[in-house]
Amino acid sequence: MSAIQEVVTEAPAIEAVPKRAMTLGYGASLAMLALLIVVPLFVKNFIIFQLTMLLIYALAVLALNILTGGSGQFSLGQSAFYAVGAYTSAILMEHANINYALTLPIAGIICFAFGFLFGQPALRLSGVYLALATFALATAMPQLLKLGVFEHWTGGVQGLVVTKPDAPFGLPMSQDMWLYYFTLAVSIAIYILSVNLLKSRSGRAFMAIRDNEIAASAMGINVALYKTLAFGVSAGITGVAGGLGAIAVQFVAPDGYTITFAISLFLMVARIDRGFGLHHLRAEHSGGHFKGPLRRCVWRTSVPGHLPGAARRKASSNGYPAPDRQTKEKLRRDYAF
């Protein structure tokens, strides 16, 4: 045996760590559904109201998941679409005496058109620039709702009071309980439609655009159409959530839909994008590929070892030592970029 053969040894085989399941099984899904159905029977109306708002916000986050995790587009303007949906339902209920259930599809259609039209001029924007454009939309929306031109319909600064519906057919349940079950049914229906959308030809086109626009265009995908369609679908679902929110809260006002609300929705998506995702959407669908300025900003401002030399020394002197190589690799895997 030569000296080289004695020195060079065979590297030990490393077993691949199996990927953690990103979805709930059918049994767990049915158990969760049964829990959601049974819980309102044993809690007070205030808890039921909170659960209703949780489902409504879940719909809004699901809509943003489709836009951000599905097509890879940033949006900080979801509060604007939420406000349009809320005011649409409130105006139709209070001024036109339309049934609350019928106002939801109307709100969804109006918000879909609004989002589709907004997506047209935003086609040439991406990343931070698209986020800033939607940020401007969310900032301007409360001021637009306060204009005197719309005050007769929107109520101006004072807003509108919405009447909460009673349970139909004389069902023996409170208004809050009925609205909870109604919201749960709407949420399940929209979730099923969203999953089918992401598994369809359009959903695959969304994800192809998210991964590489040039490659998607080379495959014959109409990038402009599908990017605006993603904006429209996301805005439509957000509009339905806004309509449900107006009915549940019984009040709409411009100051309830500020940029703070939009950022909160955005951060919810950033928080659940590691696969725990809302309604157990798959990580690929619920934002598993959400890579970009937000994550890089979090990395560069929260990890002292990634800072320049002077800043790193200052961080270390303040009790934040620079992480070792193993910690850095773990953080890179956690932030996935």
Number of C-alpha atoms within 10 A of each C-alpha: 5 6 7 8 9 8 8 8 8 7 6 6 6 6 6 6 6 6 6 7 11 16 16 15 11 9 9 11 14 12 12 14 13 11 11 15 13 11 13 20 12 9 11 12 15 11 15 21 19 14 20 25 19 12 21 25 19 20 28 29 27 29 31 31 31 27 28 29 27 28 29 26 24 24 27 26 29 31 33 32 32 31 29 26 33 28 26 25 33 33 20 19 19 16 11 10 11 14 13 19 16 12 23 25 18 19 30 29 20 21 30 27 17 19 26 23 15 18 23 15 11 18 14 10 15 15 15 15 14 19 18 17 19 24 21 15 20 27 19 15 21 22 14 13 23 19 14 13 11 12 14 10 18 22 19 20 17 14 20 20 17 18 16 16 17 15 16 10 6 7 9 10 13 13 16 24 24 19 22 25 16 15 22 19 12 19 21 15 11 17 20 11 12 21 15 13 16 18 13 12 10 16 21 15 25 30 21 21 24 20 15 12 19 12 12 18 15 11 11 9 18 14 19 16 13 19 23 23 23 27 29 26 24 29 35 30 32 35 38 34 32 34 30 33 25 26 23 23 15 15 19 27 21 22 16 14 23 20 24 14 18 24 18 15 25 22 15 20 25 21 13 18 24 20 20 18 25 19 18 16 21 20 21 19 28 30 27 23 21 28 17 14 11 14 15 14 10 11 18 14 12 12 17 20 23 15 17 10 11 9 13 18 16 14 17 15 10 9 8 15 15 17 15 9 10 9 12 15 12 11 15 12 10 10 15 15 13
